Amino acid sequence: MSIKPRTLAWLLSSVWIVAVATFAEGEGRLLGKVLGPDGKGLEGVVVTATSVQVPGFKDVETTDKRGLFTIDFPKLDTTYHYRFDKAGFQSMEVNQEWRANDSEYYEWTMHPGESAPLPGAMPAASTSDAAIQAYNAGVKASQAKDYAGAAAKFKDAVTADPKMRVAWESLAMAEMELGQNQDVVAAAEKAIALGSTDKATLEARWQAYRNLKDDAKAAEALKDLQKVGQATEEAKKVHNEGVALMRAGDYAGAFAKFQEALKIDPNLQPSLLGLAEAGLKSGHNAEADAAAETVLKTDPTNEQAIRLRYNAALALGDKKKLSDALVGLAAVEPAVARNGLLKMAFDAYDANDMAQAKARFDTVLQVDPNYPLAHYYLGVIEVGQGATVEARSHLERFLQLAPNDPEANSARDMLKYLSKP
């Protein structure tokens, strides 16, 4: 007995699922957490946020017992400067480009050590009165956003006392604000040679080497950052650069940025998802598939990764990958998954590849155990293979589910045929 499937005009080719964007929308708010070296929240850290681009903006918050704080931003697409201070811990300064108009969560880790001077606090230790006076003048200029004046005063300080480490650190930060990358690395290297482990200085040094396109030095600087637990934060910053390029429609540029972020922190899930999405939009389908699979290994129910894996498999045209991806897609898009698997089953059936067709109709039933046509065509295939018991089971189930289907009479005829001695 040979039966060909009827034409299913409604069964279209697989549908492209657009993945969730890699950036959020809404208000601009930083949800921050400061950790101690033991990984626990650090209470009582004074967090001061300012921005050269938003004159008059200054928000001072203190972390709660969980180490949490919140800052609302008045302007997006802006660089904000954060300073973290707590007695008994090394002060830390971070610049962050804020683009997402939604709440985003970031963590920072502080380490025990000598706090840098706060505004109005005692000046940095030095045996030179001239160095101290110049340093204090530089701090005041920096607070007034006069970074050129601050740099000049910090230079006076290190001229008067070449071993005044905090002045070298502050000079590096002032030069960073001025965009003088070569001067940044010169000052930062001096500070590090004097024993500095200040995160802001290490970050400025790494960023300056990146800006100078000195990959070897940037890699060395990154290793130093990793030693103080800052690499993930730097990866997030590069990730955000990729997000900005995605928004601008530069998918190839975004893809490169997400790759760069993953070199810094290979486990940064947002960058894996960003790489997959940017890869799909820039023709890097294999890389997109690999990135989505990496996410799903540790987070198998991640909806965005499930959709991205399906999109990648579809773009690659790999039937095995597509079948597996469709099974996974059933958790979030059951109808699309079922119809995609059904189409693949009919493609195999029409090509007279009954072994593949049977396997694919079985997969349809994994996604939708009560889908009538899958039972019907499994029955058809099994009749042809002489698998009487299995054929009878599927055909009877088909008639239970769809007694009035146009194929119902055909199913009844096959059951009669199977009942003959």
SEGUSE-612164 format. One record per residue (C-alpha): residue in one letter; residue number from 0; x, y, z. Coordinates in pm, whole numbers, m for minus. Layout:
code: A pos: NUM east: X north: Y up: Z
...
END
This chain:
code: M pos: 0 east: 0 north: 0 up: 0
code: S pos: 1 east: 142 north: 340 up: m101
code: I pos: 2 east: m10 north: 672 up: 2
code: K pos: 3 east: 134 north: 1014 up: m82
code: P pos: 4 east: 67 north: 1309 up: 147
code: R pos: 5 east: m187 north: 1563 up: 47
code: T pos: 6 east: m60 north: 1912 up: m28
code: L pos: 7 east: m54 north: 2126 up: 286
code: A pos: 8 east: m82 north: 2478 up: 152
code: W pos: 9 east: m81 north: 2622 up: 500
code: L pos: 10 east: 254 north: 2470 up: 589
code: L pos: 11 east: 505 north: 2738 up: 505
code: S pos: 12 east: 880 north: 2737 up: 540
code: S pos: 13 east: 1026 north: 2786 up: 884
code: V pos: 14 east: 972 north: 3130 up: 1033
code: W pos: 15 east: 1261 north: 3357 up: 1132
code: I pos: 16 east: 1232 north: 3443 up: 1499
code: V pos: 17 east: 1370 north: 3785 up: 1584
code: A pos: 18 east: 1571 north: 3756 up: 1904
code: V pos: 19 east: 1525 north: 3991 up: 2196
code: A pos: 20 east: 1747 north: 4297 up: 2164
code: T pos: 21 east: 2073 north: 4306 up: 2358
code: F pos: 22 east: 1986 north: 4634 up: 2525
code: A pos: 23 east: 1702 north: 4753 up: 2743
code: E pos: 24 east: 1474 north: 5052 up: 2722
code: G pos: 25 east: 1328 north: 5275 up: 2990
code: E pos: 26 east: 1478 north: 5515 up: 3247
code: G pos: 27 east: 1851 north: 5552 up: 3307
code: R pos: 28 east: 1934 north: 5405 up: 3646
code: L pos: 29 east: 2242 north: 5237 up: 3789
code: L pos: 30 east: 2175 north: 4957 up: 4035
code: G pos: 31 east: 2518 north: 4912 up: 4188
code: K pos: 32 east: 2673 north: 4681 up: 4442
code: V pos: 33 east: 3009 north: 4713 up: 4612
code: L pos: 34 east: 3173 north: 4392 up: 4731
code: G pos: 35 east: 3456 north: 4328 up: 4971
code: P pos: 36 east: 3740 north: 4088 up: 4884
code: D pos: 37 east: 3534 north: 3806 up: 5038
code: G pos: 38 east: 3260 north: 3860 up: 4779
code: K pos: 39 east: 3010 north: 3992 up: 5036
code: G pos: 40 east: 2831 north: 4326 up: 5014
code: L pos: 41 east: 3027 north: 4614 up: 5167
code: E pos: 42 east: 2824 north: 4853 up: 5383
code: G pos: 43 east: 2906 north: 5221 up: 5427
code: V pos: 44 east: 3087 north: 5289 up: 5100
code: V pos: 45 east: 3043 north: 5650 up: 4989
code: V pos: 46 east: 2974 north: 5654 up: 4615
code: T pos: 47 east: 3008 north: 5990 up: 4441
code: A pos: 48 east: 2885 north: 6023 up: 4082
code: T pos: 49 east: 2970 north: 6322 up: 3863
code: S pos: 50 east: 3000 north: 6397 up: 3492
code: V pos: 51 east: 3203 north: 6649 up: 3298
code: Q pos: 52 east: 2926 north: 6649 up: 3036
code: V pos: 53 east: 2653 north: 6738 up: 3287
code: P pos: 54 east: 2768 north: 7048 up: 3480
code: G pos: 55 east: 2622 north: 7062 up: 3828
code: F pos: 56 east: 2538 north: 6693 up: 3846
code: K pos: 57 east: 2660 north: 6528 up: 4164
code: D pos: 58 east: 2495 north: 6237 up: 4339
code: V pos: 59 east: 2640 north: 6102 up: 4663
code: E pos: 60 east: 2506 north: 5769 up: 4788
code: T pos: 61 east: 2608 north: 5533 up: 5067
code: T pos: 62 east: 2582 north: 5157 up: 5027
code: D pos: 63 east: 2340 north: 4972 up: 5254
code: K pos: 64 east: 2416 north: 4660 up: 5457
code: R pos: 65 east: 2398 north: 4453 up: 5138
code: G pos: 66 east: 2645 north: 4681 up: 4960
code: L pos: 67 east: 2373 north: 4819 up: 4730
code: F pos: 68 east: 2321 north: 5172 up: 4601
code: T pos: 69 east: 2115 north: 5341 up: 4327
code: I pos: 70 east: 2195 north: 5638 up: 4104
code: D pos: 71 east: 1951 north: 5798 up: 3860
code: F pos: 72 east: 2105 north: 5964 up: 3556
code: P pos: 73 east: 1978 north: 6294 up: 3413
code: K pos: 74 east: 2124 north: 6233 up: 3067
code: L pos: 75 east: 2201 north: 5932 up: 2848
code: D pos: 76 east: 2491 north: 5880 up: 2605
code: T pos: 77 east: 2711 north: 6039 up: 2869
code: T pos: 78 east: 3027 north: 5944 up: 3056
code: Y pos: 79 east: 2980 north: 5938 up: 3433
code: H pos: 80 east: 3261 north: 5927 up: 3688
code: Y pos: 81 east: 3219 north: 5725 up: 4008
code: R pos: 82 east: 3436 north: 5747 up: 4315
code: F pos: 83 east: 3416 north: 5483 up: 4590
code: D pos: 84 east: 3548 north: 5566 up: 4937
code: K pos: 85 east: 3548 north: 5373 up: 5264
code: A pos: 86 east: 3787 north: 5394 up: 5557
code: G pos: 87 east: 4035 north: 5108 up: 5553
code: F pos: 88 east: 3986 north: 5037 up: 5181
code: Q pos: 89 east: 4164 north: 5158 up: 4870
code: S pos: 90 east: 3962 north: 5433 up: 4707
code: M pos: 91 east: 3849 north: 5354 up: 4355
code: E pos: 92 east: 3749 north: 5572 up: 4059
code: V pos: 93 east: 3572 north: 5447 up: 3750
code: N pos: 94 east: 3448 north: 5610 up: 3431
code: Q pos: 95 east: 3141 north: 5455 up: 3271
code: E pos: 96 east: 2974 north: 5541 up: 2942
code: W pos: 97 east: 2600 north: 5522 up: 3009
code: R pos: 98 east: 2379 north: 5456 up: 2707
code: A pos: 99 east: 2102 north: 5221 up: 2819
code: N pos: 100 east: 1780 north: 5402 up: 2899
code: D pos: 101 east: 1682 north: 5142 up: 3156
code: S pos: 102 east: 1807 north: 5001 up: 3484
code: E pos: 103 east: 2137 north: 4814 up: 3462
code: Y pos: 104 east: 2321 north: 4625 up: 3735
code: Y pos: 105 east: 2696 north: 4645 up: 3793
code: E pos: 106 east: 2929 north: 4525 up: 4067
code: W pos: 107 east: 3264 north: 4655 up: 4188
code: T pos: 108 east: 3508 north: 4508 up: 4439
code: M pos: 109 east: 3708 north: 4714 up: 4689
code: H pos: 110 east: 4025 north: 4593 up: 4857
code: P pos: 111 east: 4174 north: 4680 up: 5196
code: G pos: 112 east: 4436 north: 4951 up: 5191
code: E pos: 113 east: 4498 north: 5321 up: 5232
code: S pos: 114 east: 4212 north: 5547 up: 5124
code: A pos: 115 east: 4292 north: 5824 up: 4880
code: P pos: 116 east: 4227 north: 6175 up: 5014
code: L pos: 117 east: 3867 north: 6288 up: 5009
code: P pos: 118 east: 3779 north: 6652 up: 4937
code: G pos: 119 east: 3875 north: 6847 up: 5245
code: A pos: 120 east: 4080 north: 6561 up: 5388
code: M pos: 121 east: 4448 north: 6564 up: 5479
code: P pos: 122 east: 4679 north: 6590 up: 5179
code: A pos: 123 east: 4881 north: 6299 up: 5049
code: A pos: 124 east: 5194 north: 6221 up: 5248
code: S pos: 125 east: 5508 north: 6382 up: 5114
code: T pos: 126 east: 5824 north: 6531 up: 5256
code: S pos: 127 east: 5790 north: 6824 up: 5018
code: D pos: 128 east: 5569 north: 7118 up: 5112
code: A pos: 129 east: 5578 north: 7234 up: 4751
code: A pos: 130 east: 5453 north: 6895 up: 4634
code: I pos: 131 east: 5171 north: 6896 up: 4890
code: Q pos: 132 east: 5060 north: 7248 up: 4794
code: A pos: 133 east: 5068 north: 7167 up: 4423
code: Y pos: 134 east: 4879 north: 6843 up: 4479
code: N pos: 135 east: 4605 north: 7015 up: 4680
code: A pos: 136 east: 4573 north: 7279 up: 4410
code: G pos: 137 east: 4540 north: 7002 up: 4152
code: V pos: 138 east: 4262 north: 6836 up: 4354
code: K pos: 139 east: 4070 north: 7165 up: 4367
code: A pos: 140 east: 4112 north: 7218 up: 3993
code: S pos: 141 east: 3996 north: 6863 up: 3925
code: Q pos: 142 east: 3687 north: 6915 up: 4142
code: A pos: 143 east: 3613 north: 7228 up: 3938
code: K pos: 144 east: 3644 north: 7021 up: 3616
code: D pos: 145 east: 3952 north: 7220 up: 3516
code: Y pos: 146 east: 4144 north: 6915 up: 3407
code: A pos: 147 east: 4412 north: 7107 up: 3218
code: G pos: 148 east: 4482 north: 7312 up: 3529
code: A pos: 149 east: 4471 north: 6998 up: 3743
code: A pos: 150 east: 4723 north: 6821 up: 3519
code: A pos: 151 east: 4957 north: 7119 up: 3540
code: K pos: 152 east: 4942 north: 7121 up: 3921
code: F pos: 153 east: 4989 north: 6745 up: 3949
code: K pos: 154 east: 5295 north: 6779 up: 3723
code: D pos: 155 east: 5427 north: 7045 up: 3960
code: A pos: 156 east: 5370 north: 6803 up: 4248
code: V pos: 157 east: 5565 north: 6515 up: 4092
code: T pos: 158 east: 5841 north: 6755 up: 3989
code: A pos: 159 east: 5874 north: 6860 up: 4352
code: D pos: 160 east: 5846 north: 6501 up: 4476
code: P pos: 161 east: 5895 north: 6234 up: 4204
code: K pos: 162 east: 5797 north: 5962 up: 4455
code: M pos: 163 east: 5456 north: 6110 up: 4536
code: R pos: 164 east: 5254 north: 5816 up: 4405
code: V pos: 165 east: 4908 north: 5965 up: 4453
code: A pos: 166 east: 5008 north: 6264 up: 4242
code: W pos: 167 east: 5112 north: 6035 up: 3957
code: E pos: 168 east: 4779 north: 5851 up: 3992
code: S pos: 169 east: 4585 north: 6178 up: 3986
code: L pos: 170 east: 4788 north: 6302 up: 3690
code: A pos: 171 east: 4695 north: 5987 up: 3496
code: M pos: 172 east: 4326 north: 6050 up: 3565
code: A pos: 173 east: 4347 north: 6416 up: 3463
code: E pos: 174 east: 4526 north: 6326 up: 3140
code: M pos: 175 east: 4258 north: 6065 up: 3070
code: E pos: 176 east: 3992 north: 6334 up: 3098
code: L pos: 177 east: 4195 north: 6541 up: 2850
code: G pos: 178 east: 4229 north: 6249 up: 2609
code: Q pos: 179 east: 4609 north: 6254 up: 2625
code: N pos: 180 east: 4665 north: 5880 up: 2603
code: Q pos: 181 east: 5044 north: 5886 up: 2585
code: D pos: 182 east: 5061 north: 6107 up: 2893
code: V pos: 183 east: 4812 north: 5878 up: 3069
code: V pos: 184 east: 5031 north: 5571 up: 3027
code: A pos: 185 east: 5345 north: 5763 up: 3125
code: A pos: 186 east: 5189 north: 5881 up: 3453
code: A pos: 187 east: 5022 north: 5547 up: 3524
code: E pos: 188 east: 5345 north: 5354 up: 3468
code: K pos: 189 east: 5524 north: 5587 up: 3711
code: A pos: 190 east: 5252 north: 5528 up: 3972
code: I pos: 191 east: 5265 north: 5151 up: 3924
code: A pos: 192 east: 5644 north: 5153 up: 3952
code: L pos: 193 east: 5595 north: 5320 up: 4290
code: G pos: 194 east: 5364 north: 5037 up: 4400
code: S pos: 195 east: 5021 north: 5163 up: 4293
code: T pos: 196 east: 4740 north: 4907 up: 4269
code: D pos: 197 east: 4471 north: 5174 up: 4234
code: K pos: 198 east: 4199 north: 5037 up: 4008
code: A pos: 199 east: 4123 north: 5370 up: 3845
code: T pos: 200 east: 4489 north: 5409 up: 3750
code: L pos: 201 east: 4512 north: 5054 up: 3617
code: E pos: 202 east: 4194 north: 5105 up: 3419
code: A pos: 203 east: 4314 north: 5436 up: 3273
code: R pos: 204 east: 4642 north: 5272 up: 3169
code: W pos: 205 east: 4463 north: 4982 up: 2998
code: Q pos: 206 east: 4216 north: 5213 up: 2823
code: A pos: 207 east: 4493 north: 5444 up: 2705
code: Y pos: 208 east: 4690 north: 5155 up: 2554
code: R pos: 209 east: 4373 north: 5042 up: 2379
code: N pos: 210 east: 4320 north: 5392 up: 2242
code: L pos: 211 east: 4682 north: 5394 up: 2123
code: K pos: 212 east: 4621 north: 5059 up: 1943
code: D pos: 213 east: 4912 north: 4903 up: 2134
code: D pos: 214 east: 4768 north: 4553 up: 2164
code: A pos: 215 east: 5069 north: 4402 up: 2341
code: K pos: 216 east: 5078 north: 4668 up: 2612
code: A pos: 217 east: 4699 north: 4659 up: 2642
code: A pos: 218 east: 4716 north: 4284 up: 2703
code: E pos: 219 east: 4974 north: 4334 up: 2978
code: A pos: 220 east: 4762 north: 4608 up: 3132
code: L pos: 221 east: 4460 north: 4382 up: 3123
code: K pos: 222 east: 4648 north: 4113 up: 3315
code: D pos: 223 east: 4716 north: 4367 up: 3588
code: L pos: 224 east: 4347 north: 4454 up: 3596
code: Q pos: 225 east: 4257 north: 4088 up: 3623
code: K pos: 226 east: 4476 north: 4059 up: 3929
code: V pos: 227 east: 4253 north: 4307 up: 4110
code: G pos: 228 east: 3926 north: 4154 up: 3990
code: Q pos: 229 east: 3833 north: 4430 up: 3749
code: A pos: 230 east: 3834 north: 4236 up: 3422
code: T pos: 231 east: 3462 north: 4162 up: 3423
code: E pos: 232 east: 3382 north: 4530 up: 3466
code: E pos: 233 east: 3611 north: 4618 up: 3177
code: A pos: 234 east: 3445 north: 4350 up: 2966
code: K pos: 235 east: 3108 north: 4505 up: 3045
code: K pos: 236 east: 3233 north: 4842 up: 2926
code: V pos: 237 east: 3349 north: 4697 up: 2596
code: H pos: 238 east: 3018 north: 4511 up: 2577
code: N pos: 239 east: 2832 north: 4840 up: 2612
code: E pos: 240 east: 3036 north: 4979 up: 2323
code: G pos: 241 east: 2907 north: 4686 up: 2120
code: V pos: 242 east: 2550 north: 4761 up: 2226
code: A pos: 243 east: 2591 north: 5121 up: 2109
code: L pos: 244 east: 2715 north: 5000 up: 1770
code: M pos: 245 east: 2418 north: 4761 up: 1745
code: R pos: 246 east: 2184 north: 5052 up: 1804
code: A pos: 247 east: 2360 north: 5247 up: 1532
code: G pos: 248 east: 2317 north: 4958 up: 1289
code: D pos: 249 east: 2689 north: 4878 up: 1273
code: Y pos: 250 east: 2652 north: 4504 up: 1320
code: A pos: 251 east: 3003 north: 4415 up: 1202
code: G pos: 252 east: 3151 north: 4665 up: 1446
code: A pos: 253 east: 2928 north: 4536 up: 1725
code: F pos: 254 east: 3032 north: 4178 up: 1647
code: A pos: 255 east: 3398 north: 4277 up: 1685
code: K pos: 256 east: 3329 north: 4454 up: 2016
code: F pos: 257 east: 3147 north: 4155 up: 2160
code: Q pos: 258 east: 3440 north: 3936 up: 2056
code: E pos: 259 east: 3673 north: 4178 up: 2234
code: A pos: 260 east: 3460 north: 4168 up: 2549
code: L pos: 261 east: 3467 north: 3788 up: 2547
code: K pos: 262 east: 3845 north: 3785 up: 2520
code: I pos: 263 east: 3846 north: 3979 up: 2847
code: D pos: 264 east: 3577 north: 3766 up: 3013
code: P pos: 265 east: 3483 north: 3452 up: 2817
code: N pos: 266 east: 3188 north: 3386 up: 3050
code: L pos: 267 east: 3011 north: 3721 up: 3009
code: Q pos: 268 east: 2668 north: 3597 up: 2902
code: P pos: 269 east: 2534 north: 3930 up: 2764
code: S pos: 270 east: 2833 north: 3943 up: 2528
code: L pos: 271 east: 2773 north: 3584 up: 2415
code: L pos: 272 east: 2413 north: 3676 up: 2335
code: G pos: 273 east: 2524 north: 4001 up: 2172
code: L pos: 274 east: 2780 north: 3813 up: 1963
code: A pos: 275 east: 2511 north: 3572 up: 1846
code: E pos: 276 east: 2270 north: 3849 up: 1748
code: A pos: 277 east: 2532 north: 4070 up: 1584
code: G pos: 278 east: 2677 north: 3763 up: 1413
code: L pos: 279 east: 2344 north: 3675 up: 1256
code: K pos: 280 east: 2305 north: 4030 up: 1128
code: S pos: 281 east: 2658 north: 4043 up: 987
code: G pos: 282 east: 2681 north: 3699 up: 827
code: H pos: 283 east: 2879 north: 3522 up: 1102
code: N pos: 284 east: 2624 north: 3244 up: 1136
code: A pos: 285 east: 2855 north: 2970 up: 1263
code: E pos: 286 east: 2990 north: 3200 up: 1534
code: A pos: 287 east: 2634 north: 3298 up: 1625
code: D pos: 288 east: 2538 north: 2932 up: 1661
code: A pos: 289 east: 2843 north: 2857 up: 1876
code: A pos: 290 east: 2775 north: 3155 up: 2104
code: A pos: 291 east: 2411 north: 3057 up: 2155
code: E pos: 292 east: 2511 north: 2697 up: 2226
code: T pos: 293 east: 2765 north: 2818 up: 2483
code: V pos: 294 east: 2493 north: 3006 up: 2670
code: L pos: 295 east: 2258 north: 2708 up: 2662
code: K pos: 296 east: 2520 north: 2476 up: 2811
code: T pos: 297 east: 2502 north: 2668 up: 3137
code: D pos: 298 east: 2156 north: 2823 up: 3101
code: P pos: 299 east: 1944 north: 2573 up: 2903
code: T pos: 300 east: 1618 north: 2767 up: 2943
code: N pos: 301 east: 1754 north: 3102 up: 2825
code: E pos: 302 east: 1482 north: 3214 up: 2585
code: Q pos: 303 east: 1698 north: 3456 up: 2389
code: A pos: 304 east: 1965 north: 3192 up: 2334
code: I pos: 305 east: 1701 north: 2939 up: 2226
code: R pos: 306 east: 1571 north: 3180 up: 1962
code: L pos: 307 east: 1920 north: 3277 up: 1848
code: R pos: 308 east: 2026 north: 2913 up: 1812
code: Y pos: 309 east: 1722 north: 2849 up: 1592
code: N pos: 310 east: 1793 north: 3156 up: 1379
code: A pos: 311 east: 2154 north: 3047 up: 1338
code: A pos: 312 east: 2061 north: 2691 up: 1241
code: L pos: 313 east: 1811 north: 2827 up: 991
code: A pos: 314 east: 2074 north: 3057 up: 840
code: L pos: 315 east: 2332 north: 2777 up: 824
code: G pos: 316 east: 2091 north: 2539 up: 651
code: D pos: 317 east: 2215 north: 2254 up: 870
code: K pos: 318 east: 1919 north: 2015 up: 896
code: K pos: 319 east: 2050 north: 1831 up: 1202
code: K pos: 320 east: 2113 north: 2157 up: 1387
code: L pos: 321 east: 1777 north: 2292 up: 1271
code: S pos: 322 east: 1590 north: 1985 up: 1394
code: D pos: 323 east: 1758 north: 2006 up: 1735
code: A pos: 324 east: 1699 north: 2381 up: 1751
code: L pos: 325 east: 1331 north: 2337 up: 1666
code: V pos: 326 east: 1289 north: 2088 up: 1949
code: G pos: 327 east: 1441 north: 2343 up: 2184
code: L pos: 328 east: 1231 north: 2622 up: 2036
code: A pos: 329 east: 914 north: 2436 up: 2133
code: A pos: 330 east: 949 north: 2567 up: 2488
code: V pos: 331 east: 899 north: 2927 up: 2371
code: E pos: 332 east: 737 north: 2899 up: 2025
code: P pos: 333 east: 550 north: 2567 up: 2020
code: A pos: 334 east: 352 north: 2630 up: 1700
code: V pos: 335 east: 656 north: 2748 up: 1503
code: A pos: 336 east: 858 north: 2452 up: 1631
code: R pos: 337 east: 591 north: 2198 up: 1542
code: N pos: 338 east: 530 north: 2341 up: 1195
code: G pos: 339 east: 902 north: 2361 up: 1123
code: L pos: 340 east: 956 north: 2000 up: 1225
code: L pos: 341 east: 649 north: 1892 up: 1027
code: K pos: 342 east: 783 north: 2061 up: 715
code: M pos: 343 east: 1116 north: 1883 up: 756
code: A pos: 344 east: 930 north: 1554 up: 798
code: F pos: 345 east: 731 north: 1608 up: 478
code: D pos: 346 east: 1045 north: 1709 up: 289
code: A pos: 347 east: 1199 north: 1374 up: 380
code: Y pos: 348 east: 874 north: 1189 up: 303
code: D pos: 349 east: 842 north: 1346 up: m41
code: A pos: 350 east: 1208 north: 1260 up: m108
code: N pos: 351 east: 1117 north: 896 up: m27
code: D pos: 352 east: 1361 north: 898 up: 267
code: M pos: 353 east: 1128 north: 707 up: 495
code: A pos: 354 east: 1380 north: 649 up: 772
code: Q pos: 355 east: 1441 north: 1022 up: 806
code: A pos: 356 east: 1071 north: 1101 up: 765
code: K pos: 357 east: 980 north: 859 up: 1043
code: A pos: 358 east: 1242 north: 1008 up: 1275
code: R pos: 359 east: 1114 north: 1358 up: 1207
code: F pos: 360 east: 746 north: 1272 up: 1254
code: D pos: 361 east: 850 north: 1114 up: 1585
code: T pos: 362 east: 1016 north: 1445 up: 1673
code: V pos: 363 east: 695 north: 1630 up: 1591
code: L pos: 364 east: 523 north: 1414 up: 1852
code: Q pos: 365 east: 792 north: 1502 up: 2106
code: V pos: 366 east: 684 north: 1863 up: 2065
code: D pos: 367 east: 310 north: 1799 up: 2029
code: P pos: 368 east: 210 north: 1442 up: 2129
code: N pos: 369 east: m147 north: 1496 up: 2011
code: Y pos: 370 east: m81 north: 1633 up: 1664
code: P pos: 371 east: m306 north: 1420 up: 1439
code: L pos: 372 east: m115 north: 1435 up: 1109
code: A pos: 373 east: 208 north: 1314 up: 1269
code: H pos: 374 east: 25 north: 1003 up: 1391
code: Y pos: 375 east: m134 north: 956 up: 1049
code: Y pos: 376 east: 190 north: 969 up: 848
code: L pos: 377 east: 376 north: 755 up: 1097
code: G pos: 378 east: 100 north: 501 up: 1043
code: V pos: 379 east: 141 north: 531 up: 665
code: I pos: 380 east: 518 north: 475 up: 687
code: E pos: 381 east: 483 north: 183 up: 926
code: V pos: 382 east: 225 north: 14 up: 703
code: G pos: 383 east: 480 north: 29 up: 422
code: Q pos: 384 east: 750 north: m112 up: 651
code: G pos: 385 east: 529 north: m396 up: 773
code: A pos: 386 east: 533 north: m268 up: 1132
code: T pos: 387 east: 172 north: m369 up: 1191
code: V pos: 388 east: 147 north: m310 up: 1565
code: E pos: 389 east: 302 north: 37 up: 1550
code: A pos: 390 east: 97 north: 133 up: 1243
code: R pos: 391 east: m227 north: 28 up: 1408
code: S pos: 392 east: m145 north: 229 up: 1721
code: H pos: 393 east: m74 north: 549 up: 1529
code: L pos: 394 east: m372 north: 518 up: 1294
code: E pos: 395 east: m612 north: 450 up: 1580
code: R pos: 396 east: m475 north: 748 up: 1770
code: F pos: 397 east: m517 north: 963 up: 1459
code: L pos: 398 east: m885 north: 869 up: 1434
code: Q pos: 399 east: m936 north: 943 up: 1803
code: L pos: 400 east: m789 north: 1291 up: 1759
code: A pos: 401 east: m937 north: 1379 up: 1418
code: P pos: 402 east: m1229 north: 1150 up: 1325
code: N pos: 403 east: m1353 north: 1397 up: 1063
code: D pos: 404 east: m1019 north: 1478 up: 903
code: P pos: 405 east: m1008 north: 1439 up: 523
code: E pos: 406 east: m761 north: 1155 up: 574
code: A pos: 407 east: m988 north: 971 up: 821
code: N pos: 408 east: m1137 north: 739 up: 560
code: S pos: 409 east: m789 north: 653 up: 433
code: A pos: 410 east: m688 north: 564 up: 789
code: R pos: 411 east: m992 north: 340 up: 828
code: D pos: 412 east: m908 north: 164 up: 501
code: M pos: 413 east: m554 north: 98 up: 622
code: L pos: 414 east: m683 north: m41 up: 952
code: K pos: 415 east: m909 north: m277 up: 759
code: Y pos: 416 east: m611 north: m381 up: 548
code: L pos: 417 east: m410 north: m450 up: 862
code: S pos: 418 east: m694 north: m663 up: 1003
code: K pos: 419 east: m684 north: m909 up: 712
code: P pos: 420 east: m540 north: m1248 up: 803
END
